Amino acid sequence: MIKELIDLQRNSKATCAIIEDSDSGKLLPTVLMKASVSDKFLFSNKPPFADKIDEKCAKNKLCYFVIKGIDEISTEQQNRYVGLVKDREFNGYAIPNNCILVFTVQNRSNLKKVSSELYHFAVVAF
């Protein structure tokens, strides 16, 4: 994992980082969520991750929102996250500027399983 490259995404619009699953524990402070969450969970009135991100980002100069296992879900499911990256907004919730969006894949060869729409906004940091 190239942490410096990930940290350069701070305050950048329409960008995210992709790292290996095994490196996700090295990013702190972190809010973790599995990519495979249900639509019902994800599209509730207020995104379920909003309060946690606000709390971590308010207390720290930099925080990470890590969505694990993006390579383990279908392209259609992956594309649910394109607006989150592109607009830094999800269901009316704006991601703080000091929050870096990070997706994980199992290994380098699984990069080919990442949706082309999502990959377009990604910086591969390993």
C-alpha positions, 0 to 999 in steps of 0.5 A: 500500500502506498499511503502517501498516494492515498493521502494525496486524495484529500480535498480532491473531488471525484476520486477514490483509492483502491487498496488490497483488503489486507492493508485496510487495517493500516489506515486510521482513523477508519470507518469500515463498511462491506461493499455487499450491504443491501440496498435497504441498508444503504439507501435508508433515510440517512446513510448508515455511515454518515454519523460515524464519518462525521464523528471521525472526521471532526476529531481528526485532520484526516479520516478514511471511509473504507468500503471492503470487497468491491471486487466481490459484488456485481458491476451493477452493485458496484455502480451504486458507489459511483455517485458517492465518489463522483459527487462526494454525496450519497442520498443527501449526505455530503462526505467531508473534505478531509475524508478519503474514500477507499475501496478494497480488492482481494488482490491485484488480479481482482482489479479487473473485476472493478466496474469501469465506471468506478475504476475511472475515478480510482487511484490504485495505491499498491 
